[in-house]
Structures are given as structure tokens and as C-alpha cells.
Amino acid sequence: MESIFTYFETIPAAHRAILLVGGIMFFWLLEGTLPLFKFSYKKWKHAWPNLFFTLTTIIINFGLAFLLLKSTDWVAAHNFGIINWLPEIPLWLYVTLGVLLLDFFGAYLAHFVEHKVPSLWKVHIVHHSDHHVDITTGNRHHPIESVIRFSFTILGVLVVGTPIAIVFLYQFLSVIFTQLTHANIKMPRKLDKLLSYIFVSPDMHKVHHHYVLPYTDSNYGNIFSIWDRLFGTYMELDRDNIVYGVDVFPDAIANGKISELLKQPFKKYQKPTAKF
Ligand SMILES: [Zn+2]
């Protein structure tokens, strides 16, 4: 565990880049051989806006990285945050708790708030308005959303008190899970179900991309499914019944245009068609 901790403390930027790009390539190929849905779409044409938003997310995270480092330095210097206030615990438990709680504050909470506050939902719609969820959808986030999510990560670091090694480990796992849960791949149902007891499984996250409530407002989790199970936001819907998109933005052509997607947060709020 100590060597893992040390590795992530100084993980080379190249390793992070290889994980992101290699992961996209790996799942892209897997989608060709083992697809969940047989989409009749032009894969590259569909990918282009999503890759654009992946790039803006990377640029924003890179540009703001100094704030993350400042936050981790501050909590370490002041011994601040939940995991530092606990009595002496083994390193593996310290790391596990750090990742678990960072997943709550930095991802689950951020995502939940984005769905519940109308002005933030209009920003987050860009992620949901993809009619063909695949490996490229994972980081399809409006630049404003990238800033919102980054702010929640900082909040998580401050509240949880995570050192930089745990933040980098968390981000590493987060990339893997974002790719696994969005990729258009068919995982055996039983394995998917088994995985979903602790982790967010591919089918579990696909339910969140169903076009209509109450499913859109469920399964907010990023790495661990336990937050959804704990707070009652866990839902199931058979993969055969899933229809991707957002009920109030059904225009597939507009939803594939970068210029339209960039304007999305400034459009008028529209009430969902179904309310439960
Ligand atoms: Zn969402």
C-alpha cells in the first residue's frame, strides 16, 4: 500500500494521459466487437463534439490544478479534514476512506446538485443530450460544468482532508469508471448486477441516461454505488428499455453541434415532461 501511495504522490503526467487516451482507444475497439446497442451512427461524427468537450475539460482541470495543489498542501499543513481527525488507522483504511469520501463530495454531491438546481441542470444537460452514449460521452461536459465539478473536488479535498496522493488515486479510478460506465459495451447481466452492489456498473449508469424522469434523477454515483443505495437514489431499468437523451431536448441534430451545446446553459429552462 505504501508503494501505491508513493506512486500516486508523484504520478507522471504521461501516465495520466496514457490512461485517458489508451482507455478511450481500448473501449472504442471493444464497442466494435461487443456493443450493448447496435447504433446506426457515424462513430467519428458523433465523437467529434464529445472529444472537443473532453479537451476543454482537460484544459480547465490543467489550468486550475494549482488550486488543487494549494488545497492539499493546506490540509496537510493544518492536519485538517475528516480523515485526519480520526484516531490512528492503518494506511489502507486511510486511503480507502479518502477515496470513498472524495467520491461523495467531488462526484455524487456535485452531480446531485446539478440535477436539482435548474440553472445548473441547464449546464449539465450537455452531458445528457447525447443520443448515443458511448466511450466518448464520458467527458462530454460544458466548460462551466468542468469548473463546477472542479469546485466540488476542492470542497471534497478540504472537507475530507485528502493528501495529493489520494486525490491522484481517486482521479485515476474516476477516469477508469467514467470510461467503463459510459462505453457502449455489453457486460454479462449477472456480472453487472454483482458489480453494482459496491461499484457503479455500466448498466446502472446507463439508467441515469434514460431520457425521462424519474430515471434521469437516479444513479448519480461515479465510482461507488453505495452513495445511491444509502441516499435512496438507486434505480433499476432493464437495458432493453433504455432510451438515451433528454425529453425536453429531442433535436438530435442540434444536440450534436458544438455551437448549440455551448449555448445550452443560456437557454430557457424547460420543465421535464414527467414528474413523479
Ligand atoms: Zn447526470
Residues whose N, C-alpha, C, O or C-beta is under 5 A from the ligand:
A	BS01	ZN	none
